[in-house]
């Protein structure tokens, strides 16, 4: 590349600065990190440390806290309600991670490989947008609508069952402990399905179509192409989806608050709502902080495990 006489002095000056290390391309960039660091410090780190400190106290949120050491943690590990909430959280992982990930991957492949090819990208995009819609709906509105649908006396589901002559199947879906968690799980699958679907459809766009064509020429079926090509090539997105949905499942609160308030009894209570009850309904801030701290530790451990596994997989693949 040629330079004019007028530009040569400027170029020489820049080269001299770089050679003398007086100029660095990274110099001054740290200033732009300050807002993020401040937000992280004051919004996350300091409140978390305060929460951890409160977990070692008996405190109603008004009077002076009383230091009680590990008593709250001992209480949590022997508290039947805490363990019930933890078991319900495992059910939420099934409803918000396992089922949506499997269904989302299958539907994304069908929309990308079958619907888009036969009916066009517009039709596939319409289905994708419809399935993603629950992700952008306000949780309160969606939860209230689902409560109306499942209402035992005049809800749409029981009305439909009665209209079809299936009165025996009509039920108080959210008010019966035997069906409340299953009903919430079904609603959570509906809430969560769009997220993995959109991520996987985006991931499929970077897969080389020639791989599918070569596999089809070799006689591979659609399912074989799905298992041996698709899943293998979009594994990074699989890690991201599973990690993010597990985190959402572990801290799910709004849907439980709107749908069941943790009831009936302890049928649908989860740790985040159990902590909320202790914070605001029972004025037992110390114990609520203990539950929150334990769940934060679990989330951090799960995140560390997934990041480690993903890093090992990338090194194994030579990425």
C-alpha positions, -999 to +999 in steps of 0.1 A: +000+000+000+015+034-010+015+064+012+017+101+002+042+125+015+017+141+037+008+109+054+043+096+058+052+118+089+021+107+107+029+071+100+064+075+112+052+092+144+028+063+151+055+037+145+079+056+168+052+057+196+046+020+193+083+012+193+088+033+224+058+016+241+045+051+248+014+041+228-007+011+233-039+001+214-055-010+247-046+022+266-076+039+282-101+011+275-104+002+312-124+035+317-153+019+298-153-010+323-160+013+352-198+015+349-201-022+346-178-028+376-197-003+397-231-018+388-217-053+396-204-041+429-234-021+442-262-042+426-249-077+431-217-081+452-226-058+481-262-070+484-250-106+483-225-100+511-252-083+532-275-113+525-247-137+536-241-117+568-279-116+576-280-154+572-260-157+604-285-136+624-319-138+639-335-106+624-371-095+617-359-067+593-366-039+618-349-044+651-312-049+656-301-083+642-289-110+667-259-130+658-267-168+660-239-183+639-248-214+619-282-219+636-301-209+604-282-233+583-287-262+608-324-253+607-325-254+569-309-288+566-335-302+591-364-283+577-389-305+558-403-275+540-369-265+526-363-301+514-398-301+499-390-269+480-357-284+468-375-315+455-400-292+437-370-274+422-359-306+407-393-309+391-389-274+377-356-285+361-374-312+343-401-288+332-378-259+323-346-276+311-350-313+301-383-313+283-380-279+266-344-287+255-354-320+239-386-306+224-370-274+213-341-293+196-366-316+178-389-288+167-361-265+156-348-293+134-382-300+120-389-263+113-354-258+098-351-290+078-386-299+069-410-269+072-387-243+058-378-265+028-413-275+019-433-244+028-407-217+029-389-197+055-418-174+062-440-203+074-411-216+096-407-181+110-444-178+119-442-211+138-410-200+155-425-166+165-457-183+179-437-207+200-414-179+213-443-157+222-446-169+258-411-157+264-421-121+258-455-121+275-456-106+310-455-134+335-484-119+355-507-117+325-498-152+313-501-166+348-536-151+353-548-164+320-536-199+329-554-197+362-586-188+343-581-218+320-575-242+349-602-227+372-623-257+384-658-242+381-658-221+349-623-226+335-619-233+298-602-267+303-629-282+325-656-267+302-640-284+272-639-317+291-675-314+301-685-305+266-668-336+252-686-359+278-654-363+299-668-350+331-648-375+351-616-359+340-626-324+351-605-314+381-593-286+404-560-286+386-541-261+407-560-266+439-554-303+443-520-313+457-519-344+434-522-324+402-509-289+411-472-296+404-479-314+372-501-285+361-474-260+369-448-282+351-470-282+320-473-244+321-436-240+326-429-262+295-452-238+276-433-208+290-398-221+283-401-239+250-395-209+228-360-201+242-342-233+232-361-234+199-349-200+188-313-207+200-312-240+181-327-226+149-300-199+149-273-226+156-286-247+127-279-219+103-241-223+107-242-261+099-229-268+064-257-282+043-232-302+023-228-324+054-265-334+053-264-339+015-233-362+018-249-381+046-281-385+026-261-398-004-245-423+019-280-435+029-283-419+063-319-414+075-333-381+089-329-394+124-293-405+118-285-371+104-301-355+134-282-376+160-248-378+143-246-344+126-270-319+141-265-326+178-227-329+174-223-296+156-246-275+178-231-288+211-219-254+222-255-240+220-267-271+239-244-262+267-256-226+268-293-236+267-290-262+294-270-240+317-293-209+313-325-229+317-312-247+348-303-213+364-338-201+355-354-232+370-334-229+403-345-193+408-380-195+394-404-173+414-428-152+394-448-180+379-452-198+412-462-165+429-489-159+403-502-194+398-502-211+432-483-191+459-465-224+467-497-243+475-518-262+481-498-269+512-462-274+500-471-290+467-455-263+445-433-244+469-398-237+456-368-222+474-371-187+460-407-185+471-399-201+504-373-174+509-398-147+500-423-161+526-396-158+553-385-124+541-418-106+538-446-128+553-430-143+584-405-114+590-377-140+595-351-122+574-322-143+587-337-176+577-348-162+543-313-150+537-300-185+545-322-201+519-311-175+493-275-180+501-277-218+498-295-215+464-269-190+452-241-214+461-259-242+442-263-219+411-226-209+413-215-246+416-237-257+387-224-229+366-188-237+374-194-274+365-210-266+332-183-241+322-156-266+331-173-294+311-177-271+281-140-260+283-129-296+284-151-304+254-137-275+234-101-285+241-110-321+231-124-309+199-095-286+193-115-254+193 
